[in-house]
Amino acid sequence: MLHITHIIMKKILAFAGSNSSTSINHQLIVSTSNLIDFAHVDIINLRDYSVHMFGVDIEAEEGSPLKMIELMELIKAYDGFIISTPEHNSMPPAFFLNIIDWLSRIDRSIFGNKPTIVMSTSPGPRAGISALKILENTLPRFGAEVIGSYAFPSFNDNLKDSIIHNIDELEKLKNQIQILKEKLDQV
């Protein structure tokens, strides 16, 4: 008798909280995703989900934007997340925070208590650490089980053609990915 075992591959959604067409955080997401062989990774560009600024009056008059409803449905279909944030004046961008505002009105537990790695990068050595710390502290309020955090410094010196050339940084990132793998294996 032939037994066929189907291995159901876990699904990870990866995105940068940026609306820049040349986002280095998006580039970091792509490079990170290329290192993952234990799960299916889909990368989205949040620019495709750009909506007007959240306001309770707008919400009362118009309801949630269709793009936000679509994004929420997409997020719910994944087992884990990798999110990278730019840093604007020591904060995550207003663009990204606006998306979180809208999504949280649809479902406060946006990320469904699923494992999440948060990251940041910048051209400088601080790597967007201030914005990263805000995500670490805030996203759990929206159902992200933040299991890892990674700040990639000096982007232009350490990543070229989607390849991380700094061996020490590459190892740090691989350690974060391993944490995600182990957590997804438990689910």
HELIX and SHEET records of a PDB file:
HELIX    1   1 ILE A   24  SER A   33  1                                  10    
HELIX    2   2 LEU A   46  TYR A   49  5                                   4    
HELIX    3   3 VAL A   56  GLU A   62  1                                   7    
HELIX    4   4 LEU A   66  LYS A   76  1                                  11    
HELIX    5   5 ALA A   94  ILE A  106  1                                  13    
HELIX    6   6 ILE A  129  THR A  138  1                                  10    
HELIX    7   7 LEU A  139  PHE A  142  5                                   4    
HELIX    8   8 PHE A  155  ASN A  158  1                                   4    
HELIX    9   9 ILE A  167  GLN A  186  1                                  20    
SHEET    1   A 5 ALA A  39  ILE A  43  0                                        
SHEET    2   A 5 LYS A  10  ALA A  16  1                                        
SHEET    3   A 5 GLY A  80  THR A  85  1                                        
SHEET    4   A 5 LYS A 114  THR A 121  1                                        
SHEET    5   A 5 ALA A 144  PHE A 152  1                                        
SHEET    1   B 2 LEU A 159  LYS A 160  0                                        
SHEET    2   B 2 ILE A 163  ILE A 164 -1                                        
END                                                                             
